[in-house]
């Protein structure tokens, strides 16, 4: 399971799911890690009026070259942590787009590049479903190879409070090192 590298390519990543899953933070972490590596980055977010439970989405574009359009119009990877998120994109992306989904929550129609992962189950195993976003960051990074894992770890250390840092680092590493 490996995507490509960033060399000469623009990566468009959509993190979509439900409010409260930490996807906005995950998008911000990816963007800041890319900045540390000297990449060009645009990060946008949208979410419903509900704080928790409504649709939530972060878009991150990472490139070695200038970015002229601030939306993911041809995503390379979509993280779908809800059925609504998966259904929104499954028929509107190219066959090359990877859709990474929570296999315990999302029912798929098995596109060639769909990849299932037990995000929620793994978070429960670590004792806290709020770290699901850190697990997802690790898996996304492993699949795409767009950034160094050390850059993401650096951002997590700078952004997260001490009381939740170690668990989130453990979750990130679990996702990054897993084979599914």
N, C-alpha and C positions, 0 to 999 in steps of 0.2 A: 504494500500500500504506500505509494509515494507519488506525490505530484511532481511538479517541476521546480525549478529554481527561478529566482527573480531575474536573472541575467537577461537584459534586453526585453523584459516583459513587464507588463503592468498587471498587477494582481488586484482583482475586485472581489471583495469578501463581504457577504451579508450574514449577519448574525441575527436570527429571527426567532421569536418565541413569545413568551408571556411576561408581562411586567412582574418584577420581583426575582427573575432568574439571573440578574446581573449582567445582561447582555450589553447594556450601554457602557458599563464599566469595562467589560471585556474589549469592546471596540476602542475605548479610550486607551487601554493598556497596549493593544496592538499598535495603535497610531503612535504613541509615545516611544515604543520600542523601535519602530521604524525610523523615527526622528533621530534617536540615538545612533542609528546606523547610517545616518546621512541620506536617507531616502526622501523622496517627495511623498507627501501624505495628505489625504483628505479624509476626514471622519465626520459623518453625519449621523443623526439619530432621529427616530420618530417613535412616538408612543401615544397610546390612548389617554383619555382623561383619568382613567383609574390608575392609582399608584401600583396596585398589584392585581394581576388577573387579566388585564387587557392586553392587546397586542403590543409588542415592543420590538424594535428593530434598530440595529446599528449597521452602518455601511462604512467600510474602510477600503480606500484605494491606496495602494502602495506601488511606487514606480521609481525607477532610476531616472526617468525623464519627467519633464513638466507634465502636469495634469491639467487639462483644459476644461473638462466636464466633470462636475462634482457629484455625479450620481453613478451608481453601479448599473450600467446599461447592458453589460455583457459579463455577468459574474463568473468567476472561475470556481468559487466555492460558496455554498450556502450552508450555514448551520441552521437546521430546523429543529427546534426543541418543542414544537407543538404541532398538532395536526393542521391547524389553521396556517401556520408558517409553511409547512410542506406543501399543502394544497395550493397556496398562493403562487408558488414558483414552479412546481413540477412540470407544468406544460408550457412554461414561458421561458425556458432556458435552453441553451444548446446542449447537444448530447455530451459535449466535452466538460460541461459544468458538473462538478462534484456536489452532490447533496449529501451532507453528513447529518444524520438524524438520530434521535433517541429511539432505539428499536423497541422500547417498552411502551412508548406513548404514541408513536406515529405508525400508521398503517400505510405502506407504500405500494406503488404499482411496479416496483422493481426495475427502475431505469438501470441502464448499464453502469452508470457511475454513482449509484446510490450506495452509501456506506452506513451501515447501522452500528451503533455503539450504545452501551448501557449506561448513559450518563447519570440518570437518576439513581439507578441501582448502585453504581460506584460511589456516588455521593453519600448514599445511605450507609454503605459499608464503612466509609470514613467518619460517619457519625453526624453529618450536617449537610442538608440539601442545599444550603446557601453557597456551597463551594462548587456547585455544578459548573459555574462559569469558568472557574480555574481549571477544572478537568477538561472542559471544552477547548479552552485556549491551548492546552497541551496537545490535544488530539489535532486541532487545526494546524498548529505549527509543525507537527510531525508529518502530516499529510502534504502540506504545501512547501515546506522547507523555505519559507519566504524570509525568515529572520532567524537569528541565532537565539537559542533558548536562553542564553545568558542575558540577552537584552531584555527579554520579557521578565526574567527573574529580577533584574535591576529595577524595572518599573514597579513590579509588585512590591519590592522592598521599600520603594520610595512612596508609594501611594496607599498601602494598606496599614491600618493600625497594628501595632505590635501584638495585641491580643488575638488577632485572627491571621497574622502573617504566616506562622509555621504551618498551620492546617492548609492554607491556600497554596503554599509552596509544595507541600506534600501532594495536594490534589493536582496541581499543574504537572509535577513530575510523573504522577500516576498516568495522566493522559498522554504526556509526551513519550513515555517509555512503553506504553501498552501496545500490544499487537491486536487489540480489539477485545 
